[in-house]
């Protein structure tokens, strides 16, 4: 699987899954634009990619801010001559002590749902101009099922991402743009995690995973890279779980 010469804008790539996807896709030959609000961390990742022989640059991107998206897409095209794909990954944890907090509900919807919508809206025309390509959005098992400790807003926002992708898979197919979603399962705690970082809680969470462990960021990054590649040229509108079997099977003990 190669991505040589292709350019991808990855939101939330200064850490975690986004960073892993950026590093992997750069190793496969892609030009990476890291879009994030964490400027120093984003620069660190970009410099590391460049030091390893890859191609990367940084654009300050608040995914809730429409002008930032316009700027990020224009930056990608002006820097590399084209935009071949979007990885809409930026997000915050849905596991906080007060799972009914209204202000956090609004924030979850803004970052995950609005952020994904704006990314699709503004990247698709540029991808079409390049002859087509790929949109990959990062959802979650929380977008498929409710769960203890998870804010309802996180469930709603991650479910919204799945429907945004399905809509885009039809709407932009005429432009040779494929739109798909990955559904990570339990992963290492995010920078913004609270409850999921609790060492007493995590063993309980893992009882629901047939493989009995959390996923690793590189494992999900491989799925993102595949969906972004020409090898997935007939894959469109798919929800791809990378969850150790969580959504497929429930144990009773």
Secondary structure as UniProt FT lines:
FT   TURN            4..5
FT   STRAND          7..11
FT   TURN            12..14
FT   HELIX           16..27
FT   TURN            28..29
FT   STRAND          31..36
FT   HELIX           39..51
FT   TURN            52..53
FT   STRAND          55..60
FT   TURN            63..64
FT   HELIX           66..80
FT   STRAND          85..88
FT   TURN            99..100
FT   HELIX           102..108
FT   HELIX           109..114
FT   HELIX           115..129
FT   TURN            130..131
FT   STRAND          133..138
FT   HELIX           141..143
FT   TURN            148..149
FT   HELIX           152..171
FT   HELIX           173..175
FT   STRAND          177..184
FT   TURN            191..192
FT   HELIX           195..197
FT   HELIX           199..206
FT   TURN            207..208
FT   TURN            210..211
FT   HELIX           217..228
FT   HELIX           230..232
FT   TURN            233..234
FT   STRAND          239..242
FT   TURN            244..248
//
